[in-house]
């Protein structure tokens, strides 16, 4: 019946499908340029140290606060493997109550005094510390005479949150997917996965300090890719680290922004673009301790950014008279902790810690059952009191629900929705009657209007009749998934409303429907993890913002546009699908009447936190960081 209206596009307003990402990129670049200016003013040690204290404080607070280790380590060795020049102790300890960490300690033989040790942080290998590549790096360091402690990150190795003990395989495939399945829902309770990674890195160093073989003044850290992320963060946040070698991650936010890359959950650092935490900051905070940036020429993390970080931070080191303590080494390989990079890292740590290399690398990859610390391959299956990351998030959500700050919800939401917006006149452009679409006694008029500076929304206004009178009837604004592209899916409801004497304005907010953003990085689907909408949600969080808050603002502007530009006072909302939450919030804030379809998202807690494992479906588009402290959507629907 209304199929034609789903084809009614806005060709007269060409180029809008790129508008949202262009808008966000421009805003981020402005913030990044301001950070560059602040960094350029660090011309004394006193300024550097004050800046460093502020950066560390902001980073740790913005991630939701670092959880404390609320229990003893209770560490125990489960198995020892003799490797000739060293032994591997497979160990399990607790980072938090019920949170068991599997790890391996590579201990060179013949140690008679406290010796240097390296905390090895795994990147996104499904098998974590046990992957062949990472075993090779740890063995290279150990053969040189360095103690190595390698814990599994959450969601990797023996720490899978979703694991089938009967099949002895993950129920969720892939390390990054394990991270996202845990970390994205936790955003709703105000906790970012990075905070938990930091808790576990602190706990790893706590364990290292219990070992009499380890010199507490000579602890280094290294890791590649996701482990490179965590190496930078550890340099920034743990004073007990004496030397660092991040691999294949260091770049800068500007270069990464131009590469169009998305990041997984623990790499989403909230507000970092606003207060200025970039890849420079860990080295500024760490100065003047020795560090080396280990880069791969063919890395997908832009090496140009790594060079710039090195050159700028070397000047900071120069203020201390220790310019040569920061180094840079490029290797002509692809992304990954390749053996040539492992050799450079080993040489670096041996030099700065005063160790003469004992043996060349002799890689003997062990099968998983030899290097596992557990019998089952999963700490969560092995310990009856084990708590998974989703369990921790669910417990926080339950407490927030019990202590909900409902009285402050409206004030808090208004602040989020109005944050840093750039309103301009609507300047509604309605296509003339020559481009009206007619179908089965209904007429569709297309229009476009500004919701922010250089950011437009689009819609199709559907009325009963072939030549409807000027726009006098009440208007129902329809907000649902895929906007005007989904008109056919909702045609029965549209016709019913029009029969009641109403007009239906089906809205495409920026990035929706006919304004869907074109692909910007690799062939990921639009709504999927790492697709265009995910990337834009990331960018908004970096700017201390969120997609739901911004889209709710755009819908509020659309309500105002209908009243002001169409001269219609009787305006209501129809909300369906997950995108309908923007209507829930807009109606709650303004008192505009709203009705709901059968597929409306009613509860973040039920849909994304208690339903496990969570499957990503544009989820970041519906979560405001910390929202469950104040409301869940079903509670706003009652207001």
Secondary structure, DSSP 4 states (H G I P E B T S, - for coil): --GGGGG---GGGTTGGGHHHHHHHHHHHHHHHHHHHHHHT--SHHHHHHHHHHHHHHHHHHTT-PPP--S----EEEEEEE-SSEEEEEEEEEEETTEEEEEEEEEETT--S-EEEEEEE--S-TTGGGSHHHHHHHHHHHHTT-EEEEEPPTTSTT--SSEETTTTEESS-SHHHHHHHHHHHHGGGT--HHHHHHHHHHHHHHHHTT-TTEEEEEEEEEEETHHHHHHHHHHHH-TT--EEEEES----HHHHHHHT----GGG--TTHHHHT--HHHHHHHHTTSEEEEEEEEE-SS-HHHHHHHHHHHHHHHHHTT-GGGEEEEEEEEESS--HHHHHHHHHHHHHHTT----S-----PPPHHHH-SSSSS-HHHH-TT---HHHHHHHHHHHHHHT--GGGHHHHHHHHHTTT--------EE--GGG-EEETTEEEEEEEEEEETTEEEEEEEEEESSSPPSS-S-EEEEE-TTGGGGTGGGHHHHHHHHHTT-EEEEEE-TTSGGGPPPP-STT--TTSTTSHHHHHHHHHHHTT--HHHHHHHHHHHHHHHHHHHS----EEEEE-TGGGHHHHHHHHHH---EEE-TT----HIIIIISSSSPPPSSGGGG--TTGGGT--HHHHHT-
